[in-house]
Amino acid sequence: MSGQSGLIVRRNARYEVALPARLRVAGEHQGIVAFGAASGARDGWVEADVLDFGSGGVGLMSPQFVPRGVNLDLEIMSLAEQGGEVLLACRVKVMRVAMTDRRPAYLVGTAFAGKSPESLKRIDDLITLLEGEPIKSDNGL
């Protein structure tokens, strides 16, 4: 067999997590995709849950459908008992979307997009935290 099989292969380890998040369509795609009034969006933000996290991207459960290829602004929060602060604010690109079941929820696979040196550091710090190692900086994690 020659060529590729068409399978998408993950290149980075992912950590299973359960963290609250919120997402909105990034500015460059707001003319193409918008959350309607019935979506529950507040100022363009929709609540979501982070299911897995790795150096390559984030897996989300979203109540709203977002098409492949769309860029999103994503904020991953700490748990409410831990203050509900933003652990990571970043830009992600939707790589795959699948409806979960009859309830309106979607599994959204994303890849980090436009990583700045600061966001790379925050991603690394969050992975260190998920691995159970103490973080040596005082950047809010």
Solvent accessible surface area in square Angstrom, and as a share of the most:
residue,aa,sasa,rsa
1,M,233,1.04
2,S,112,0.72
3,G,73,0.71
4,Q,180,0.80
5,S,79,0.51
6,G,67,0.64
7,L,143,0.71
8,I,112,0.57
9,V,110,0.63
10,R,119,0.43
11,R,224,0.82
12,N,64,0.33
13,A,75,0.58
14,R,52,0.19
15,Y,59,0.22
16,E,164,0.73
17,V,25,0.14
18,A,82,0.64
19,L,24,0.12
20,P,46,0.29
21,A,1,0.01
22,R,71,0.26
23,L,0,0.00
24,R,82,0.30
25,V,6,0.04
26,A,0,0.00
27,G,51,0.49
28,E,94,0.42
29,H,37,0.17
30,Q,94,0.42
31,G,83,0.80
32,I,137,0.70
33,V,19,0.11
34,A,84,0.65
35,F,34,0.14
36,G,48,0.46
37,A,112,0.87
38,A,112,0.87
39,S,18,0.12
40,G,54,0.52
41,A,32,0.25
42,R,157,0.57
43,D,140,0.73
44,G,37,0.36
45,W,23,0.08
46,V,4,0.02
47,E,94,0.42
48,A,8,0.06
49,D,73,0.38
50,V,0,0.00
51,L,63,0.31
52,D,29,0.15
53,F,2,0.01
54,G,0,0.00
55,S,42,0.27
56,G,24,0.23
57,G,0,0.00
58,V,0,0.00
59,G,8,0.08
60,L,1,0.01
61,M,38,0.17
62,S,1,0.00
63,P,57,0.36
64,Q,41,0.18
65,F,109,0.45
66,V,0,0.00
67,P,44,0.27
68,R,171,0.62
69,G,33,0.32
70,V,9,0.05
71,N,28,0.14
72,L,0,0.00
73,D,22,0.11
74,L,1,0.01
75,E,28,0.12
76,I,0,0.00
77,M,39,0.17
78,S,9,0.06
79,L,64,0.32
80,A,84,0.65
81,E,151,0.68
82,Q,125,0.56
83,G,53,0.51
84,G,31,0.30
85,E,108,0.48
86,V,61,0.35
87,L,17,0.08
88,L,1,0.01
89,A,62,0.48
90,C,19,0.11
91,R,84,0.31
92,V,0,0.00
93,K,86,0.36
94,V,1,0.01
95,M,77,0.34
96,R,86,0.31
97,V,36,0.21
98,A,54,0.42
99,M,114,0.51
100,T,42,0.25
101,D,74,0.39
102,R,238,0.87
103,R,133,0.48
104,P,97,0.61
105,A,7,0.06
106,Y,35,0.13
107,L,75,0.37
108,V,3,0.01
109,G,12,0.12
110,T,2,0.01
111,A,30,0.23
112,F,19,0.08
113,A,26,0.20
114,G,79,0.76
115,K,91,0.38
116,S,49,0.31
117,P,114,0.72
118,E,130,0.58
119,S,17,0.11
120,L,78,0.39
121,K,102,0.43
122,R,46,0.17
123,I,4,0.02
124,D,82,0.42
125,D,12,0.06
126,L,2,0.01
127,I,24,0.12
128,T,36,0.21
129,L,74,0.37
130,L,54,0.27
131,E,85,0.38
132,G,67,0.64
133,E,92,0.41
134,P,113,0.71
135,I,37,0.19
136,K,200,0.85
137,S,47,0.31
138,D,144,0.75
139,N,40,0.20
140,G,56,0.53
141,L,47,0.23
